[in-house]
Amino acid sequence: MRHPVVMGNWKLNGSKEMVSGLIKGLDAALNGVEGVDVAIAPPVMYLDLAEQLLSKANSKIILGSQNVDLHNNGAFTGDISPAMLKEFGASHIIIGHSERREYHNESDEFVAQKFAFLKENGLTPVLCIGESEAQNEAGETVAVCARQLDAVINTQGVEALNGAIIAYEPIWAIGTGKAATADDAQRIHAAIRAHIAEKSEEVAKNVVIQYGGSVKPENAAAYFAQPDIDGALVGGAALVAESFAAIAKAAAEAKN
Ligand SMILES: O=C(CO)COP(=O)(O)O
């Protein structure tokens, strides 16, 4: 049985005050919620503060981050290493987000290297994949997702996906309010799982595949009712404690 994972990607949002208010609010709102892993990825600047607040509250919220470099030290100005993330308690690290693929020209191969380096350092990659609106309209969704996944599978073997998380995020659904329907998302999730199953049914059966793109408390339960949707990667709604907690609760209820 796959354990659901709901993760908040805070993107470039936050201040000391906001981080502290949101973490306190979330921890309180999640009190008593069982059967779902809840993770947050604040901007890296606030990991220290987040770690302190979570540990003071004895919270079960998992700490994550939004990016990582390919080195653990050296002359790489502006970059952050897995070792540093680990030192601040971050375990679930988002890579390959479409915003980084687009604004920082991150290729499938580069993202795959990050995947390998996270695993080498004992961290959990949250690998984002997904198609653009044009690719969607051209019927290329599954091919695009397969290509993005193959960058990992063909270099590291399908077993590299063990313990990792895949986040299917159609680019046209991110921050637009135009979410994929639960049926469409299920169809793509099933296709992604089938693609992995071509190499290993066991890995396909166990890998967590999240949906991301305009997930809100209002539509969350419909996604989690689908057999191949194992959680969510949430942007905007993760910035409001009650909304994010409601999404996590919906996952806990649907999957247990
Ligand atoms: O990009 C996302 C999460 O990584 C989704 O963002 P929204 O939930 O704001 O659409």
The ligand as an ORCA input file, in Angstrom:
! r2SCAN-3c Opt
* xyz 0 1
  O       3.636     24.307     -8.983
  C       2.920     23.835     -8.109
  C       3.488     23.081     -6.997
  O       4.822     22.753     -7.237
  C       1.443     24.021     -8.145
  O       1.174     25.345     -7.889
  P      -0.366     25.800     -7.653
  O      -0.931     24.858     -6.628
  O      -0.262     27.211     -7.169
  O      -1.036     25.657     -8.979
*
